[in-house]
C-alpha cells in the first residue's frame, strides 16, 4: 500500500476527478491504479477570501509498487502506507477461571467490554443507569417536565455522557497503534455513517448514536458477555492490596480480580467511596464557564465566507482561546454546530449545562462552552475531592439563580460585558430546556473567571465577527468539562497505584476527554486486563 498526502481538489469534484488526480500525481496509467481508499478528507477555511479546497490523504494499491515508491523516494508526501489494522493481544483459554468486570457503560466501558468479548473473556458490565431507550425517556422528562431521575439522565446510563452530545469523534491524543481506527470501524459496523472513517471532524449525533450503542451491546452479549443495567457498585472487596470483587447496592457481591473502572466524570458518590477505601486519587485541573449561543448562519458566514451553506461543508465550527491579563486561559469547549444547549445535571437541586447536536446539525443556533481553566494548586486547595466539592457549590448556586426549578440562569453577552443584568432577549433565542431566566451571571462563578470571560469575549469577536454581539446568549453553568479527579494508575500495567486488579479508565478516571479518546482508553485497558489474566493463568 502507498499513502499520498496533501492531495487537493475543488469542493465540487467528482469521484472520477479524484481518481484522475491520483493517477496524475503518481504519473501512472489509470490501469495501474488497482484500488484506493480515502484515509482522511479535510479542508482549510482559515482564509475566507481564498478558494476552499478538500485536502486528501489516500491509501492505494498500484502495479509495481516498489518502482513507484523508488521514483518518489525524495517526496515526503508519497510514502508506504502504515498498517492501521487492529490485532488482538490474546485469546481467552478454554479453562478461563474468572470473568472480568467492567463498571460503567459509557464509551470507555463500552469498548473495554467489546474488546474483552471479542477476545473471548465474556465480561460482566455493571451500569448504574438504564438502557438507552429508557434512559432517553428519563432525560426528556427533565428537559420537558423538570423531573430529574438521579440514576438515569445525561450523565448516567448506557452510552454515558457522550450519548447526549454532538457525537464528536475527533481527538488530539497520540495514537501510534491506530486504536482510533478500531473505534471508528466498530461504530461503522454497528450502523454509524461510513464517512466517519475519513472526514476530518467526524460526528454521529445523538439519535444515531442510540442505535449504534444498542447494536454494540448486543454484540457483547452474543459473544458471551453480560450487561446489567440499574446495577450500582457501592463498595470494593479488598484483601492485602488486591481487589477481589465489588459490592452492589442490592447487597450482592461479585467476585473478580480484574475490574475495569470506567466511571464517568460525574460519579461523585463513587469517587467518595474509592477515597474512603484508600484508593489513590488526586485532584486535577478542569474548567468552568458558560454555554454561548449565536445564530448558526452567522458562524457559517464568519468562518466560510462565500462558501457558507455549501452542502459539502455543512455547519461551520470554531475553536478559540484567549490568555487573559489575570493569567487565566479562556477557551471554547465542545462546540456544537446547529445544536442545542441541554440540561445535564445528575443531582437534585443543581444546574449544569452541556451542548448537543444531531447528525444533521440543522438547528438554528450554534453553541459552545466558553470556559476558564482552573487548578487545584491555585483554585481549590485541599484534599483529592476539593474539585468535586467546588463543582457542587457552583451547581447549587446556579440552581438558585435559575429559579430553583431546573431552569438555568442566563444573560445577554452585551449585558454581561457591561456588568448589568439582562431583562429581555434580542434576535438570539436560547435553546436550553426546560428554560432560562435572564439576570446577572456574575454571582455564578468565581470573580477571576467572570473577569477573564469578560475580557475574552471581545477578543473572540475580533476572530469571529459578531461573536461578542450584544444579543448572543450566555447560559450558566458549565462545570463538568472533565473529571475533577484522577484515579492514578501505573503506566505499564494500567492498574491503580495501590490496588492491584483495579483498572481506572476513561474520562472519570482522568485519562480521556470525549468519546474517541475514551474508546481508545477502553481498548488499552482491555488489553492490559487480557495480558494480566493470561499471565496469571500461565503460571
C-alpha angles and dihedrals in degrees: 000000000000126000123212118193131189095029107159129200136165118270094250098047121138128236089253090055090054091052090047092051091053092050091048094047092053093038092229135129120266090246091059092061101086099180142325141197131201108244095180139356122192140154136214116225099165092112105050092186091061129079111270112228133185111244116207140200107200130191113200148164123228138175112268095011093181092058092049092049091047091055090053098040091129096045110095090195092065113059141137109287115246120242105256097176120122118240119194115235094220150338128242115257120239090247096054104167101196140022120230118236125226114200110202130024104219120117094294096047091042093057094039089054094042094052092045089050093047089053091051101253097124099218125206112225118206113196121177093205134059135273116280097263096053092037091057090053091052092048092052089051090064093045096046106026105022090241113141124201104197095206097041118048144091091313105038131052141049111338095022126229090320091069092070097048137072091292087237113185105189131100141167095226121130107253111179093160094049094238088154088065089056090052091050093045092053092048091052092047087053094053108279117140112275092231091077086077092068115013113104097235105027123188136173105195128226101275093050092043092060092062093042093052092047091052092051091050090053090053091052090052093045089055092055100270125131128220119198118190126198087028112132124191109222103168146010131237107224130180120183095330094316122111109231101176147308136271119225129214087251090062094251118135119213115198122220135134092208116062124169107208102205098168122167120237091260100058092111096154089054091049088055092048091051091049091049090051091053097249108158109259130162133190115252136190122271135158139252132197145102141294114251124204131200133164106278089224090061091053091047091052094046095047103034105026112191089004093063110131094019106154093224092056101042123188113352124238134196142206120206138177134180130184106215126214091248090063096258125132114224117192144163115257134194095354111203115198114208091000145117138252110243138198105252106174120132096185132069118259095013131109124213128164132209136168129248137183134183121228090263093054089204103136115122098248137060116214138185140165114259101201143171122222115238131185137203093237094055107024114022111023117177134071130348091275097051091105091052090052092049091052091051093051093049094047092049090051091050089052090056094045090051092055101268095271102093093270110131129237113247141179136184114253094238092052091045092054091047093045098238127125119255122236107174139024127245126203095315112082115199116239099203115126134236082030145265136255117214120227138099120329095190094095092053099073137030114283094248091057093049091048092050095047091048089055095043100053096066089044089054088049088063090056097042114028111235096016090122095040112150097244099047108119129236115199121193138265136012111173106142099071089132139341116298089214140050118215091207119223138189113268095227106037097028088222125131113281092242107017117065115214095029113110110192108203146170132007100328091054091050097252103107143032116202138359099294099047090043091053091049091050090050089056092049093050093045088055091049090052092049093050091049095049093047091048092052093047092050092058 
